[in-house]
Amino acid sequence: MIKLNRPVYILSAASVGSVKEKEGPLGEYFDITDTNIKFGAKTFEAGESEMQRLALNTALKKSKMHHKELEAILAGDLLNQCISSTYGLIEFDIPFIGLFGACSTMAESLALGSILIDSGHFTKVGAVTSSHFCSAERQFRFPLEYGGQRSPTSQWTVTGSGAVILSETDSPDFKKPKITEVMFGKMVDKGIDDITNMGAAMAPAAADTILKYFRETGANPGDFDIIATGDLGFEGKRITENLLLSEGCDIREKYNDCGLMIYDCEKQDMHAGGSGCGCSASVLCGYFMKKFDIDEYKNILLICTGALMSPGSVMQGNSIPGIAHLVRIEKS
């Protein structure tokens, strides 16, 4: 666990979503939603890039910053070579640090961005991620026209994006949420090779990071307003709870998963819940930030989880390692 020497503040955040996200329980917390799932672009992939551009521009507008004030952008997505981030952010003409942590990318970018600022080498950076149901589905699973049957453990990739502006400040009275601790997870592989059950693949990594955090810090679940993973869905959340209980760690009273929060799984027929880089990103940048704004939240743990696979590794029959990175966000 890394405790930052100086607080790194979230100056602003913005979330972008599409139709299903707007129709979900957190729909009112998105800054921008569009009924056109291509966001006016010609392809799903270009639409995902547009979501990142919209999210970062909106976050910059909220912080009253010009994009040239950013010293770097840390960003990633689910597509090969992170093309959504590349094409979505290239016009900003800012140093770009491309990341791949699968669905853990939001916490990864926040953690790395915070460390860059804490080091004194940077003062302001952006953290951006996205995912798109249609672009991810045809890369990792089947052509959309195939109409394959979804298993009960399958999750729906969120069509969404989140952007955060991180900054240092010398003001002792600054009241924005701040990142105070970060923890990078290790890869955990329990032999899961079912691409329709990402929750089971990622849950052991989530449990490993959460357990390690509480053991190293001496904190307890009651210290937090919410402990949120993203995005394990129903199956992964249940496995994580059981793994932690077997180690004497009970987080159930404070625990929820972004993949279960973003959709009404029964009314919207989302099977095991939501997934994708845009899942925890849009929940953080929309719902959680609004809770901080009204002082309903003062202290949260966000543990973003990722399934470290590729289309090639799946076709070769490899198992799917999981990863989980953690950030602690507080507000005075």
C-alpha positions in Angstrom: 0.0 0.0 0.0 1.3 3.5 -0.9 0.2 6.4 1.4 0.7 9.6 -0.6 2.9 12.2 1.0 0.7 15.0 -0.3 -3.0 14.8 -1.1 -3.9 14.6 -4.8 -7.2 16.3 -5.4 -10.0 15.4 -7.9 -10.6 18.8 -9.4 -13.5 17.5 -11.5 -14.9 14.4 -13.1 -17.3 13.7 -15.9 -19.3 10.6 -17.0 -20.7 9.7 -20.4 -23.2 6.9 -21.2 -25.6 5.6 -23.7 -29.2 4.4 -23.7 -29.1 1.5 -21.3 -27.0 3.4 -18.9 -29.4 6.3 -18.9 -32.3 3.9 -18.3 -30.5 2.4 -15.3 -30.8 3.4 -11.6 -27.8 5.8 -11.9 -29.0 7.4 -15.2 -29.5 10.9 -13.6 -25.9 11.0 -12.5 -24.4 11.0 -16.1 -23.2 14.3 -17.4 -23.9 13.3 -21.0 -26.0 10.5 -22.5 -26.8 9.9 -26.2 -29.5 7.7 -27.7 -27.2 7.1 -30.6 -24.8 4.4 -29.5 -22.3 5.5 -32.1 -22.3 9.1 -30.6 -22.6 10.5 -34.1 -19.6 8.5 -35.5 -19.6 6.0 -38.3 -18.5 3.0 -36.3 -18.9 1.7 -32.7 -15.1 2.0 -32.2 -15.2 5.6 -33.3 -18.2 6.2 -31.1 -16.2 4.9 -28.1 -13.4 7.4 -29.0 -15.9 10.2 -29.1 -17.1 9.2 -25.6 -13.6 9.7 -24.2 -13.3 13.1 -26.0 -16.6 14.2 -24.6 -15.8 13.0 -21.1 -12.4 14.8 -20.9 -13.7 18.0 -22.4 -16.6 18.0 -19.9 -14.2 17.4 -17.0 -12.0 20.2 -18.2 -14.9 22.6 -18.6 -16.0 21.8 -15.0 -12.5 22.6 -13.7 -12.4 25.8 -15.8 -9.1 24.6 -17.3 -7.7 24.7 -20.8 -6.6 21.3 -22.0 -3.0 22.6 -22.4 -2.8 23.0 -18.6 -2.7 19.2 -18.4 0.8 17.8 -18.3 -0.3 14.2 -19.2 -3.3 12.0 -19.9 -3.3 8.5 -18.6 -5.9 6.5 -20.5 -6.9 3.0 -21.7 -9.8 0.9 -22.9 -10.6 -2.7 -23.8 -9.8 -2.7 -27.5 -6.6 -4.0 -29.1 -3.7 -1.5 -28.7 -6.1 0.8 -26.8 -7.3 2.4 -30.1 -10.4 4.1 -28.5 -8.1 6.1 -26.2 -5.6 6.8 -29.0 -8.1 8.2 -31.5 -10.3 9.9 -28.9 -7.5 11.8 -27.3 -5.0 12.5 -30.0 -6.3 15.9 -30.8 -5.6 17.2 -27.3 -1.9 17.2 -28.2 -0.9 16.3 -24.6 1.7 13.7 -23.5 -0.1 10.4 -23.5 0.5 7.4 -21.2 -1.5 4.5 -22.6 -2.6 1.9 -20.1 -4.1 -1.6 -20.2 -5.6 -3.1 -17.1 -8.8 -4.3 -18.7 -11.7 -3.2 -16.5 -9.3 -2.2 -13.7 -8.0 0.7 -15.9 -9.8 3.5 -14.0 -8.1 2.7 -10.7 -4.8 2.0 -12.5 -4.9 5.5 -14.1 -5.9 7.2 -10.9 -3.2 5.5 -8.9 -0.4 6.2 -11.4 -1.6 9.7 -11.9 -1.6 10.3 -8.2 1.9 9.0 -7.8 3.1 11.2 -10.6 1.7 14.3 -8.8 2.9 13.1 -5.4 6.4 12.8 -6.8 6.5 16.5 -7.6 7.2 16.0 -11.3 3.6 16.7 -12.4 0.9 19.1 -11.1 -2.1 18.3 -13.2 -3.0 15.1 -15.1 -6.1 13.6 -16.7 -7.3 10.0 -16.1 -9.7 8.6 -18.8 -11.2 5.2 -19.6 -14.1 3.8 -21.7 -15.8 0.7 -23.0 -18.6 0.1 -25.5 -20.8 -3.0 -25.6 -20.8 -3.3 -29.4 -17.1 -2.8 -29.9 -16.1 -5.1 -27.0 -18.7 -7.8 -28.0 -17.4 -8.2 -31.5 -13.8 -8.2 -30.5 -14.0 -10.7 -27.6 -17.1 -12.8 -28.3 -19.3 -12.9 -31.4 -20.4 -10.7 -34.3 -23.4 -8.7 -33.1 -25.5 -10.2 -35.9 -24.9 -13.7 -34.5 -27.5 -13.4 -31.8 -25.9 -15.9 -29.5 -27.5 -17.0 -26.2 -26.1 -15.3 -23.2 -25.3 -17.4 -20.1 -26.6 -16.5 -16.7 -23.1 -15.5 -15.5 -22.5 -13.2 -18.5 -22.2 -9.5 -18.0 -23.2 -6.6 -20.2 -20.3 -4.3 -21.2 -21.1 -0.7 -20.2 -21.2 1.8 -23.0 -19.7 4.6 -21.0 -16.6 6.7 -20.3 -15.2 8.5 -17.3 -12.7 11.3 -17.0 -11.0 12.7 -13.9 -8.8 15.8 -13.5 -6.2 15.2 -10.8 -4.2 18.1 -9.3 -2.0 19.2 -6.5 -3.0 22.3 -4.5 -1.3 24.5 -1.8 -4.6 25.7 -0.4 -5.3 24.3 3.1 -9.0 25.0 2.8 -9.5 23.0 -0.5 -12.7 21.0 -0.2 -12.5 18.7 -3.2 -12.2 14.9 -2.7 -8.6 13.7 -2.6 -6.8 10.4 -3.2 -4.8 9.5 -0.1 -3.8 5.9 -0.6 -3.3 3.6 -3.6 -2.5 -0.1 -3.9 -1.6 -2.1 -7.0 -2.8 -5.6 -7.1 -1.1 -8.7 -8.2 -2.2 -11.1 -11.0 -4.2 -14.0 -9.6 -5.1 -17.0 -11.8 -7.4 -19.7 -10.4 -7.8 -21.5 -13.7 -11.1 -19.9 -14.9 -11.3 -20.1 -18.7 -15.0 -19.3 -19.3 -15.2 -15.9 -21.1 -18.9 -15.7 -20.1 -18.0 -15.6 -16.4 -15.6 -12.7 -15.9 -16.8 -12.3 -12.3 -15.4 -15.6 -11.3 -12.1 -14.9 -13.0 -11.7 -11.5 -11.3 -13.1 -12.2 -7.8 -9.9 -13.9 -6.4 -7.9 -10.8 -7.3 -10.4 -8.5 -5.7 -10.4 -10.5 -2.5 -6.6 -10.6 -2.5 -6.2 -6.8 -2.8 -8.9 -6.0 -0.3 -7.6 -8.4 2.3 -4.0 -7.2 1.8 -5.2 -3.6 2.2 -7.0 -4.2 5.5 -4.1 -6.2 6.9 -1.5 -3.6 5.9 -3.4 -0.6 7.1 -5.2 -1.9 10.1 -8.4 -0.2 8.8 -11.7 -1.9 9.0 -14.8 -1.9 6.7 -16.7 0.4 9.1 -14.3 3.2 8.3 -15.8 3.7 4.9 -19.1 4.9 3.5 -18.8 2.3 0.7 -16.4 -0.3 -0.5 -17.0 -0.6 -4.2 -15.6 -3.1 -6.6 -15.9 -2.8 -10.3 -17.0 -4.8 -12.0 -17.6 -8.2 -10.7 -21.4 -8.5 -11.2 -23.6 -10.8 -9.2 -21.4 -13.9 -9.5 -18.1 -12.2 -8.7 -19.4 -10.2 -5.8 -20.8 -13.3 -4.2 -17.4 -15.1 -4.6 -15.5 -12.2 -3.3 -17.6 -12.0 -0.2 -17.2 -15.7 0.5 -13.4 -15.6 -0.1 -13.1 -12.7 2.4 -15.3 -14.3 4.9 -13.1 -17.4 4.8 -10.3 -15.2 5.9 -12.3 -13.5 8.7 -13.0 -10.3 6.8 -16.6 -9.3 6.5 -17.2 -6.3 4.3 -20.8 -7.1 3.4 -22.4 -4.2 5.3 -20.5 -1.6 3.3 -19.9 -3.5 0.1 -21.4 -3.0 -3.4 -20.3 -3.6 -7.0 -20.4 -1.0 -9.7 -21.6 -3.7 -12.2 -24.7 -4.2 -10.0 -25.3 -0.5 -9.3 -25.3 0.8 -12.9 -28.2 -1.4 -14.2 -31.4 -2.8 -12.9 -30.4 -6.4 -13.7 -33.9 -7.8 -13.7 -35.8 -5.0 -15.4 -33.1 -4.5 -18.0 -32.2 -8.2 -18.4 -28.5 -7.7 -17.7 -28.0 -11.2 -16.4 -25.1 -11.0 -13.9 -24.6 -7.2 -14.2 -22.4 -4.7 -16.0 -18.7 -4.8 -16.9 -16.1 -2.9 -18.9 -13.7 -0.1 -18.3 -16.5 2.3 -18.5 -18.5 0.7 -15.7 -16.5 1.7 -12.6 -15.3 4.8 -14.4 -18.8 6.2 -15.0 -20.1 5.2 -11.6 -17.1 6.9 -9.9 -17.3 10.0 -12.1 -21.0 10.3 -11.9 -22.7 8.8 -8.9 -19.8 8.7 -6.4 -18.6 12.3 -7.2 -22.2 13.6 -6.8 -22.3 11.9 -3.3 -19.0 13.7 -2.4 -20.5 17.0 -3.7 -23.4 16.8 -1.3 -21.2 15.5 1.6 -23.1 12.2 1.7 -19.7 10.4 1.2 -16.5 11.3 3.0 -14.4 8.1 2.6 -14.6 5.4 0.0 -12.5 2.5 -1.2 -12.7 1.8 -5.0 -11.3 -1.5 -6.2 -11.4 -1.8 -10.0 -11.0 -5.3 -11.3 -9.9 -6.6 -14.6 -9.8 -9.9 -16.6 -6.4 -10.0 -18.3 -7.3 -11.8 -21.5 -7.1 -11.3 -25.2 -9.1 -12.8 -28.1 -5.9 -14.8 -28.9 -5.4 -16.2 -25.4 -9.0 -17.3 -25.2 -8.9 -19.1 -28.5 -5.8 -20.9 -27.4 -7.6 -22.2 -24.3 -5.6 -20.2 -21.7 -7.1 -19.4 -18.3 -7.9 -15.8 -17.4 -5.9 -14.1 -14.8 -7.5 -11.3 -12.7 -6.2 -8.1 -11.4 -7.5 -5.5 -8.9 -6.1 -2.1 -8.1 -7.3 0.1 -5.2 -7.7 3.8 -4.5 -8.9 5.4 -1.3 -10.8 8.7 -1.8 -11.5 11.0 1.1 -13.1 14.4 1.6 -12.4 16.6 4.6 
